[in-house]
Amino acid sequence: SEGGHNRDFYSFTLDTGNDLVYEPGDTLEIFPSNDHNRVVEFLHEYSSEWDDRTVIKLNHSFGIHGEISLGSLFANILDLFGKPTMHFLQQLATFESNEGKRQAMLDVKASLEKGVTFADLLLLYKSAHPPLPALLAMIPPIKGRAYSISSAPTMS
């Protein structure tokens, strides 16, 4: 960062033509997605029962009513590579039948080390293996990031 700021600043220029109408203080929300290749790799390593091409039907879950592939769901909707919480570990531990492994999962320092993701923990504690509906409920959706919209004085 420049000028002694403790945060990074990025500037984007979008050519919106005259179609985008906005007022000062409005924001633009951007929804990131997970890397498709990493998602495919995770799904193949995690389960032999389904993969990225498996299609499921959702009934208003995640704002979706209809069919979607697991590849699309894990790439565009679920925060598979986000930072897990203790609540996630507690949920995952309920699916572990081995008491020793369950206790190891709940050791916060070991399980929630810096940089670990939902995908990392699911692969590390693969024996817990929740059924697909439970798994989909345990991983939170990707959150949009809001960015303020501003214009150069010459644009007014």
Disulfide bonds with the S-S distance in Angstrom:
none
